[in-house]
Amino acid sequence: MHDELKERMTRAIDAIINWPSNLINLFHHNDTDGLTSAAILKKALEREGYTIKTISLEKPYPAVLKRIFEMTGQIII
């Protein structure tokens, strides 16, 4: 399981690095741990030169998920 997780993380990192745009849409929960983890990830990605758009969600409402999945050509985390 550890090796599988490591492999998937490596593929995700490679995909982000090789993406033609530096804009990343970062979705996160609106509670304390969601805000904190988003802030940490945002800072780390900004240090690497990415522009981050944070979007706080209370829960994954179907209408919101539909709009997220329609966001083609963009990095969504």
N, C-alpha and C positions, 0 to 999 in steps of 0.2 A: 504494500500500500504506500509506503514511504517513497519508493522509487517511482511509482506511478504519479504521485503528487508532484514530485520533483520534476519529472518529465513534462507534465502539463504546465507547470509554472515556467519552465524554460521555454516552451513553445509560445506561451502567452507573452513573455518578455520579448522574445524574438519578433513576434508579430507587431508589438508596440514600437519597437526600435525601427523596424523596417516600414512602418506605415508612412505614407507620403505627407501627412499633416501632423502638426505638433499639438493640435487641439484634442483634449480628452474631456468627455462628459463623465463626471464622477457622481453617481447616484449613491445616496446613503440614507440610512434611517434617521429620523429626527429625534432620537433619544440620545442620552449622554454618551453611550458607547459608540453609536453611529456617528455622531458629530466628532467625537475624539478620533476615531479611526480614519474618518474622512480628512480631518485636519492633518494627521500624520502622513497619510498617503499623498495628499495635495502638496504638502511641503517637499516631500521626497521627489515627486514628479517635477515640480517647479525647479528644483535644484538641477535636474537633468535637462532643463530647457523647454519643458512642456507648458502649454497654456491650459489651465484647468477651469472648467465650468462645473461648479458644484450644484447639485439638485437634491434637495432634502425631501424625502417622502415619508409620510406617516405609515402607509402600507401600500402594497402593490395592487392598487385598484385596477380592474380590467381595462378601463378606458385609458388609464395612464400607461399601462404596459403596452397597449396597442400603439400608442404614440412613440414610446421608446423603441419598439421593434421596427417602426417605420423609419427610424433614423439611419438611413443607409449612408455608407461612405464616411462614417465617423467612428471613433473609438468610444466604446461605452463600457464603463466599469461600474 
